[in-house]
Structures are given as structure tokens and as C-alpha cells.
Amino acid sequence: MNFLSLCWKNLKRRKTRTTLTILGVAIAAACLFSILSFDTGYRRALAEEMKRSGAHLYVSTEGCPLEAASLILHGGEIPKFLPEERLEQVRQIPGVHAAAGMLIFGVPNPNIGNKIDLFYGVTPDMVDLRPYWKIAGRFPSNDNEILLGAEVAKVEKRSVGDKMYFEGLDKEFVVSGILERTGTQDDGFYFLNLKTAQRLFHKPDALTTVPVGVENLDRLGEVEKRIKARLPDVYVVTEKQMTSTIQQFVGGSKTLIASVTLIAVLVSLLGVLNTVLMSVFEMMREFGYMRCVGAMRRHIFRIVLTETLLICGVGGLAGGLLGLLFSSATDRFLRVLLPYAPAGRLLSIEPMVFVLAVLIAVFMGAVAGVYPAFRAAAVSPMEAVRNE
């Protein structure tokens, strides 16, 4: 009988304990698989979304529009605004394909706890900077019209032509258009004509930012330098910097997810250690008999370590499969948890990620099995006689 067969028979003798330990390892491996897939998938989805966006630069007083949106969502106020005249000045710069004015404001929603509705006042040029926008209806053209993101329209159960009253603004709007689902944060926003937003929020001739599309991406750096040279008082954020900023926003959430995963791994590691140690203590007499009939210390060590690796190997494979099976549900959960989730899958399902999760689970087994294996290998042949 070979070592592998012997170890497997030993594990089957303790079915309940072995099954629960494998389940613990599987949960840890599933968490590992999910966070590794998320780390790769989020960066890829974000990069793809930024590439297909028509806005390659953002001009503001400082920071970027997403920082402004985050500040508003957390109940703060934007300290500085951009004069609206900067919009036309940016449009005149060589290499600029399109530029739009944008004013961002949040309004508390008294019907949903502490929720804040995010309003974007934009100029019609915004349509040129969002090539993926498809509007059912039309862009708002007067003070009484509003454009809804797809998710907002779904939640509020509104159609083109319906009326919406906002208690926080004490104003009623007519839905002039609804965005088809984009898979971006735009799905959750309300869009107004820029002039309407400036009047409503008492910010005449003010902008939060000016998104800019360039004619040739190869000359993006030249356009950025021209804007800074002609408008030295503005702050220019590139697509790359925007991506970095968004990743910083989700950094806290990613740390939380990683912490939960680490705890799951540690608990699983202790569970494996506990299971193997209990098995070793129960089998001390058997190990003693094995020593009496000629088994070497290394043979005992190998048996215990192989059992541990079997538990973690099976658990790792099961966890990887669980991660694959529930990847869609995990993706939906992460979209709820994370701000500014990009379009596309947040989890990148790749063979190497699966293999890495399983290998980490096996390594965890190797670490957990070393001490019990040493304890078992140290048993004396007299142990069998002493316990008779």
C-alpha cells in the first residue's frame, strides 16, 4: 500500500472532521480566488472604460471631478469653482476636439436615509464626450427638463415624459430623456442643462470641471502643456491620473476585502492545524507500532504531511470551483460595495489565478502540517508498548 492510499484511508476514518476542515480551506481558497481575480479584473475594466471614454483630460481648479463627487457624497462642499469663461478658452486651444462644461452637486434624498442624489449640470457637448451614450428621448434643453441614468430610471420607475418632484430642490422636472444602460457610474446620475444647474444651485457662471477630448491621443501631452501654458491658474488631470485617483478611492474597500480574506485564511490554517494535531494525538499508538515494525521517522513525517496536503489540495480545488461558480454573484456584490465601478466584469477569470489560489491553499497546508508531522515523527517505538 503506498503512502497516498494510506493517507487517504486515514482521512476517510474521520469523515466529519475531514469534511469540515476541507470546507474551511475551500472558503479561504474561494476568497483568495475572488480577490486575486478582482485585483486583475478591476484594473483591466477601468483601463478599458477610460480608453473608450471621449474625455481624455479634465480641467478644474484642483483635483478631479471624481474627487468632487466623492466630497459631495460624503456631505462636503467644493471649496473652489472654475469660471465658465474657461470653457470657451479651452475650446480654442489647438488639438482640442471637444470640451464640455460640468457642474456637480449633491442633494439629500429624505426618502432614503442618508442617500445623496448626484446632479450633473452639463452642456450638450457632453454627448460628444460620451460616445457610448444612447438617449431614449432627448438631452434637456430648458429649466424644467431632466435626463436620467438607466439605473435611476429603473429604481424610480420613470419613462420619458413622466414628471419627477425633488423635495430637496422643491422643484418638479419632466423626464426629457433616459440613458440606455452604459454599465458606468453615469447610470446612477441625474443630468440637467448646465444653465439650469447653475441657477438651481446658485452658482452662476461656475463650473466644477471641463472634460476635454483631444483630436489625436498621441499628442495628448502637447495639448496638456498648451492648456497649462495658456491657463496657468487651472489644474489638468490626464486619463492616467484619473485612473490612479479612482484606484485610490477603491483602495479602502480593497483593503477591507483583503483583510476579510486574510482572516479567512488564518482561521482555515488554524482549523487545519487543529484537525491534524488531533489526528496525531489519536494515532500515537499506531505510529508507535509502525516504528516497532521498521517505519522510519521520515516515513511517519511523510504520512502526516501528506494527509495535510491532501486536505488543503482538495479544499483548494473545491474553493477555486466555488469561486468560479459564484463569480457573477461576487461581481454584483462588489458593484454595490465599490464606488465608481467601471463597466465590464470586475472579476477577471483566468487559469493562472485559479492555479495560484490552489497553490496558496496547498502551501498553507504545508505550513500547518509541519509541526504535527514533527510531533508524530518524534514518537518512540516504546509508545505502543507503554499504552498496552
N, C-alpha and C positions, 0 to 999 in steps of 0.2 A: 504494500500500500504506500503510495507516495505522500509527500508532505501535504500537498494541496488537498488531496482527498481526505486525509486525516483531519486537517484543519476545518474543512467544510462539515464533516460529520460532527466535530466538536461544537461548532456553531449551531447546528440543527438540534443538538441536545437541549439548547436553551433558546427555543424559538421565540418566545415572547420578548425576552431581554434583547436578543439579537435584532428582532424586527424593530423594536422601539429605538434602538441605537442607530440602525440604518436609516430610520425615518428622520432622526435628528440630524444626521450627516446630510441627508437629502435636502432638508430645508436650508441648511447652511450653504450647500452647493448651489441650490436654486437662487438664493440671494446673491451669491458670488457671480453666477452666470448673468443675472439681471443687471447688476451694477457694472460689470465689465462690458456688457452689450450696450448699456445706456451711455457709458463714457464715450464709446466709439460712435454710436448712432446719433447722439445729440450733436456732437461737433460736426458730423457729416451733414445732418439735416439742416443745421444752422448755416453752414457754408453754402449749401445749395440754395437755401432761401435768399441769402444775401446776394448771391450771384444773379438770381432771376428777378430780383427787385430792380426797378428802374432808377432808384435813388442810390447814387454811389458816394455822395458826400452830404453832410449835414452842417449847415451854418447856424451858429447860435451865439449867445453872449458867453456861455461857458458850459462845459459838459456836453450832453447829447439829449435828444428828445426822450429816450427811454429812461434816463435819469430823472428827467422832469416828470414823466408819467409815474415813475416809482415814488417820487416825492409826494405827488398828489394823492396817490393811492394810500399812502401812509399818513394822510391828513396834514401834510405840509403845504407851503406856498412857494411858488417860484419867486426868488428874490429879484431877478432881472429879466427884462424882455428885450427883444430885438426891434428896433424901429422898422415899420413896414417899408420905408423907403429902401431898406437894404435889399428887399426882394427884387426890385427893378434893377438895382445896381449889379446884383449877382447875375441877372439875366443878360446883361450887356457884356459880360466877360467872355472873351474868345474861348471856345471849346465847350461851353455850357450848352447842352441840348435842350434841357427844360428845367424849370425851377418853380416851386410852389410855396405859397405861404401857409403856415400851420400854427394854430393857437390851441394849446391843450389845457383843458380844465376838468376838474372833478366835481361832481355834485352828489352829496349824500342821498342815499335811497332809504327813506324812512320805513319802507315796507319790508326791507330785507336786512335787518340788524344793522351792522356797521358797513354794509356794502357801499362802495362809491362808484357811481356811473361815470365813465370816462368819455368826455365830449371832445371831438376834434373839429375845430373850425378850419376848413381848408378851401383853397381856391380850386377852380375847375381844372387847373393844370395838374392836380394830383392824379387825375385819371391817366395822364401820360407817364407818370412815375410809378404807376401800379399796373403793369401790363397784364397781370393776372386778374384784374378786376373785371367782373361782368355784372352789370347792373340791370336788375329787372325794374323797369321804370326809368327814372332819370335823376341826375345829380340835382340837389336842392338849389333853387335859384332865388328864393326870397326868404323873408324872415319867418314864415310860417311852415317851412318845409324841412324835413329831416331825412337822412339816409341811414338805414340800419344795417349793421353787420349781420351775417347769416345766423349766428348763434343768438344774438339779441332778438331778432325777428322770431326765431323758433320759441325761445323762452317766453316772450311777451305775446306770442300768437298773433302777430300783426301781418297784414298784407298791404300792398301798395294801395294808397287811398284811405287807409284807416287813420283814425286820429289817436294821438297819444298825449296824455297830460302828465307833466312832470311837476310834482309837488315842490321839489327843491328849487325849481325855477319859477313856479307859479305861471306856467305857460303851456299852451296846447299847440302841438305840431300836427301837420298832415304828413304821412309817410309818402315821400315822393319816389323813393326807390329802395330796393333791398339788394345787398350784395349777394351774389351766389357764393357758396362756401369756398373759402380760399385755403383753409387749413392753417391760417396765420392768426396773429392776435387781432387783426382787423375784424374778424368775425364777432368780436365781443365789444365793439365800439359804436358810438353814435357819431354821425358826421353831419356838420352844419356848414352852410355857406360861411366863409371867413368873416364877412361883414356882420352877419347875424351873431356869430360868436363874440365878436369884439363888442357889440352893443350889449348883449346879454350879460357878459362878464365884466363890463365897464373897463375895457382895455382898448380904447380907440387907437388905431394905427399901431398896434403892438402885435408881435409875433413871438412864439416860443422858439421856432426854428424854421429854416428854409432848406427843405430837401432838394438836392441838386442831382440831375442826371447829366453825365458827360457824353460828348459825341464819340470819343474814342477812349476806351479803357486803358490803352497803352500810354495815353497821355494824362492819366489821372493825376499823377504827381505834379505835372506842369500846371494843370487847372487849379489844384490846391494852392500852389505857390502864387498864382495870379490873384486868387481871391484874397490871400493874406497880404499881398503887396498893395492891392487897391483898397482893401478894407481892414486896416491893421487892428481895429477895435473888436473884430469878431473872432470866434473860435470855430475852427473847421475840424470836423470829425470824419475820418475816412471809413469805408466799409470794413476794413480790417479792425479798426479801433472799435467800431460798433459791435462787431462780433466778440471782441475781447470784453467789452463792457457787459454784454448780455451774459457771457460766461461767468463774469464776476457776480452778476445778480443771482444766478442759479447756484453759485458756489456754496452758499449756506445750506441749501436744500440737498446738494450733492454730499456735503459733509454729513448731514443728518442721515441720509440713506447709507453712506459708508459706515457710519457709527453703528447703525442697526445691524448691518451685515457683519461687522467685526464682533459684535456681541453674540450674534447667532453662531459664528464660527467658534468663539471661545466656549460658549455653552455646549456646543456639539463636541468640541475637543475634550472638555471635562466629562461629558457623557461617555465618550469612547474610553477614556482613561478609567472611569469608574467601572464600566462593564468588563473591561479586560482584567482589571485588578481583582474583581470579584471572582471571575473565572479562574484566575491563577490561584487564589486562596482555596477555592473549592477543589482544585485539581492537584494540590501539593502532594497528596499521597500517590496519585497516578504518576506524577513526574518523578517521585522517589522510586517507584517500581521501574520506570523506564531507565533510570540511572543504574538500577541494580542489574538490568539485563543488557547493559552495554551502551545506552544512549549517552552521548557526549553533551557537555554544557551547551555547545553551539547548536546541537540538534533541538534542545528544549527552547533555546532563544529563538531559533528559526520558526518553530511551531507557533509560539505566541505572537511573534511579529507578523507572521503570515496571516494568522487569524485577524489581527488588527487591520492589516492592509486589505483583506477581503471585505471586511465590514465597510471600510471607507471607500473602497473601489466601487462596490455595489451601490453604496449610498451616493457617491459622486455621480455615477451614471444615472441613477434614478433622479437626482436633483437636477442634472442637466436636462433630462427629458421633461421634468416638471416645469423648468424654466421655459423650455420651448413651447410646451402645451399652453402655458398661461401668459405667454409673451404679449398677446393682444390685450388681455386684461391689465397687465402691468403697464403697458403703453398708455391705456386710458387713465389709469390711476396717476401716473406721472404727469399727464397733461393737466389734471386737476391740481396737483401739488405744486407744479412749477410755473413761475411767471414767464411770459414771452416764449412759450413753447413753439418752435418752428414747425412748418408743415413737414409731412413725411413721417416715417416711423422713427420714434425716439430710441428704439432698441435695434441695434444692428446685429442680426442673427448671422454669425459667421462660424464655420467649423473650428477655427483656432480658438475662439472664445469658449466654445463647448469643451474642447480638449483641455484648455487651461484651467477651467473650473474643476474638471475631473482630476487633473494632476494636483491641484492645490488640495483637494479633498484627500487624495492618496498621501500627499506629503504630511497633511495633518494627522493621518493615521500612523505614519512612520514616527512622528514626534510623540504621539500619545502612546505608542506601543513599546517604546524603548525601555522605559522604567519597569513596567510589568514583565517584559521579557527578561530583563536582568534579574528581577526577583525570582522568576521561575527557574532561570538557569543556575541560580545560586543554591537551589535545593540540594540537600545531601542525600546519597543513597540510603542513609540511615533513617530518613524521614518516613519511608514506607514501613520500616520495622518499628519505629518509635510509635506510630499511630495504630499498630495492630493491637 
